[in-house]
Amino acid sequence: MRKKDFLSAVVLCFIFFTSCSSSVVEMGPKKEVAEHIEKTIEIKEHLDLFVDADSSNIEFYTWDKGKVKFEIKNRVRGMGEKKELESKLKNFDINLSQDGNMVVYKARYGKSIKSHGDISSDIRIFIPKNAESVGCKVGTGTIKVLDDLKSSLNIEVDMANIEVRRLEGKLKVKGDMGNLKVENGKIRSDSKVSVNFGNIDIKAEFEERGNYVFETRTGNIDLQLPEESRISFENMGTVEVNDFTDKNYPAKIKTSTDMGRITIKKYKFL
């Protein structure tokens, strides 16, 4: 990694941690106020969902119902009077729209946010198991897929960690800062994960005629594949372990890290 890039990474990390700790300057206990909102939309065919939120912690669940349900908890923390804090809840702007099978959820906080720990939303989203695609764009927070998801998953983040329990579909992730973890599933061809600062940790099957890219500028890449996988790897960076050394298979996975390590391991597929 070039010296200039390394210094840029250090400066960005310093700015990030400084901004995260700025809220501790205030003295005294903070109060919290919250509002709960539920919204439901009926779906007749395969769902295409897009969620666009600025400061949010999002959890996805799947169910057998032909509808999408949003359970929203908007939270404000601060040291002022309770009524003053409650008035700030009015700054949350939620827009939910539907066009055929396409459902778009958009949430914004209408004022500047000094501390994302003080202004945030917790969103639980229940979607049909036969969803066609799920897209998510988050500024700051977390994204968790806590049930089996059989659809394409497209995520863009500024500063958020992503956890996926099980995915069968195409995976697209683009982000500035955040870790990605996929615990199980089958990743479809033409998937790509690209982050500036963050670790990529995936345990899954891959298609044997597929093409994949996993890249981070600063972070580790840890991949686990079934031991019988017929896949070749092209690695750029420090490779600590690579259990797949045959380069003649049509399926290709490209990994790249400027500052971090790469491990590629086999596991017994049951």
N, C-alpha and C positions, 0 to 999 in steps of 0.2 A: 504494500500500500504506500502511495506517495506521501511524502511528509506533509504536503499541503492538505491532502484529504484527511490525514490523521489529525492534524490540528483543527480542521473544520469539525470533525466528529467530536473532539474533546470540547470545543466551544459550544456546540449544540447541546451536548449532554449537560454541560454546566448550566446553560440557560434553562433547560428542562427541569433539572432538579431544583434550581433556584426558584422558578415559578411555582413549583409544587409546594415549596415550603413557605411561600410568602404569607399564607393564611395564618401562620402561627404568631404573627406580629401582634394580632389583636389580643387584648387581655380580657379574662373572664369567661364564664361558660357561655356556650352558644345554644340558642333555642332552634328547634326545627318545626316547621309547619309543612303540611302535605295535603294534596288533594288527590282523590281517586276517580278515574274516568274509565268507563268501559264502552267500547264501540264494536259492533258486529256487522259484517257484510256477507250476504248470501252469494255463493258461487255455484254456477251451473256446470261449467266445464273445468278444464285444467287451469289452475291458478298461475298467474304471473304477478309476483309481488315485488314491490320496490319500497324500501324504507330509507328515508333521508332524515337524519337527526343530528343535531349539533353536539350536545353533551348528554349522552344516554348510555345506560346499561341495558342491553337487549338480550332477551332469552327467547329462543324459538322452540316450540313444541309441535308435534304432529298428532292429528286425531282423524277419526273416520267420518266426521261431519262435513257437509258441503258448505262450509262457511269459514270466514276468517274472523277471529276474535282478538281484540287488543285490550289488554288490562294495563292501564297506565297509572303510575304514581309519580306525580311531580313533587319535587322536594325543594324547599328553600331553608337554609340555615343562616343564622346571623345573631348579632347581639342586640338588635333593636327590640322595640315593643312587638308583642305578638301580632297586633293588628297591622303594624307596619310591614312585618314579614308576610302576613297573609295577603296584603295588597300586591306584593310582588308576584304572587301566583298568577295574577292576571296577565303577566308578561309572557306566559307560555302560550304559544300560538300553535295549534294542532289543526292540520288540514288532511282530511281523508277523502279520497276520490276514487271512483270506479268507472272504467270504460271497457265494457264487455268483461273479459276475463282478467284484465289488468287492474290491479289495486295499488294505489300509491298512498303511502303514509308519509307526511312531511311535518316535522316538528322543529320549531325554533323558539329561542328565548329572545324577546324583543329588546332587551337592554344588553349592554356590555357585561361580560362575565369576568370578574376579577379572580375568582377561585372556583374551579369546576367542582370542587368538593362541596361547595355551598349551593350551587345551582345545578340540578341534574334531574333526569327522569329515569325511572325503572319501568321497562316495557316488556311485558310478557305477550308473545304473539303465538296463537294457535292456528295452524294452517292444515289444510287437507293433505293426506298422505300422498295423493297423486298430483301434487303441485308440479308445474312445469319448470318454473324458474323462481329463484329467490335472489333478490339484489339488496344490498345494504350499504349505505354510505354514512359513516359516523365520524364526527370531529374528534371528540374525546370520550372515552368510556370503555366498555367491554361488549363483546359479541359472543354469545354462547348458543350452540345448537345442541340441545339436550336430549333429543330423540333421533331415531333413524330418519335421515333425509334422503329421498330418492329424487333428486332434481339437480339442475345446474345451480351453482352457488357463486355469486359474483359480489365481492366485497371490496370497498375502498375506505381507507381510514387515514386520519391524520396522526392520532395518537391513541391506539386502542389495542388490547390483546384479544385474540380470537381463539375460541375452543370449539371443536366439532367432535361430538361423540362418535357419530358414524355417518359417512357420506357415500352415496352411490351416484356419481354424476361428475360433470365437469366442474373444476375448481379454478376460479380466477380471484387472485388477491393482489391488491396494490396498496402500498402504505408507506408512510414516512417513518413512523416509530411504533413498534408493537410486535409481540410474539404470536406465532401461529402454532396450534397443536391440533392434529387430527388423530384420533385414537383408533379408528377402524374404518373399513369400507372398501370401495373400489373407485379409484380416481380415473375418470375418462380421459381420452386423448385430447391434446391441445390445451391442457391445463397449465397455468402459469402462476407462480407466486413471486412477487418482486417487492422487497422492502429495503429501505435505507438502513434502519437500525432495528434489529430484532432477530430472534431465533426462529428457525423453521423445523418443526418436529412432526413427522408424518409416519404413521404405521398403517399400511394399506396395500391392496392389490393394485396393479397397473395393467393396462391393456398391452398385449404383446405385439401390437403394431402401432403403438401410440408414440407421441412425442410430447415431452414435458420439459418445463424450465422452472428451476427453483434457485432464486438468487437473493442474496443480502449483501449489502456493503459492509456492515459491521454486525456480526452475529454468527452463530453456529447453525449448521445444517445436519440434522439427524434423520435418516431414512431407514425404515424397516420394511422389508418385502418378504413375501412367502419364499421359502428356500428353492422352490421349483421355478421361480420367475425367470423368463428368458428375455432379459433386458440388458442393454449395454449402457454404460455411463461415460459421460464426458465431464470431467471435473476440473474446475479452476480454483485453486486455493490449496490449503494444507489438508491433505487427506490422511486421517489417522487410521481409519479402517475402511476397506472396500472388499466385501465378500463376493462381489460380482465383477470379475476381471475380464470376461469374454466380451470383446468389442465387435462381434460379428452378427449380433442379433439386430433385426430391423427396428425393434422398439428402442427409443433413445431417451434417456433422462440427462439433461444438462444441469449441473449444479455449479454455483459460483459464490465465493465469499472473498472479499478483500481482506477482512480482518476477523478471523474466526477459524473454526475447524469443520471438517466434513467427515461424517461417519455413515457408512452404508452397510447394514447388517441383514442377515437372513433370520427368519423365524419360521417355525413349523405351523403351517396353515391347517386348522382343524375344521 
